[in-house]
Amino acid sequence: QVQLVESGGGLVQPGGSLRLSCAASGRIFSITIMGWYRQDPGKQRDLVATITSGGTTNYADSVKGRFTISRDNTKNTVYLQMNSLKPEDTAVYYCNYRRASDSVGYWGQGTQVTVSS
């Protein structure tokens, strides 16, 4: 089993910044993909960004140039730096952790991000 603990959500004004963190513990694999997804009520969970244990990143078009994903493999932690936030970024953000060879993985409990004036 893998446990994921997220932190860093909150309320921010448009144009502001937030940094999300997600720490993995338990059964840690050596080659993994960690990522962030977000979900609005009644909608599907969408990809925000992913990063492999080797540092290869992937972003949704809607966040390119504004969000940066990074990870610290020594701490099994992934970060999401969110800048120039927009009201449409409002959602519950979920951390995901999976082995690179798997199609599904483990989910965090979610952290609310609200962008509003």
Secondary structure, DSSP 4 states (H G I P E B T S, - for coil): -EEEEEE--EEE-TT--EEEEEEEEES--SSEEEEEEEE-TTS--EEEEEEETT--EEE-GGGTTTEEEEEETTTTEEEEEE-S--GGG-EEEEEEEEETT-S--EE---EEEEE--
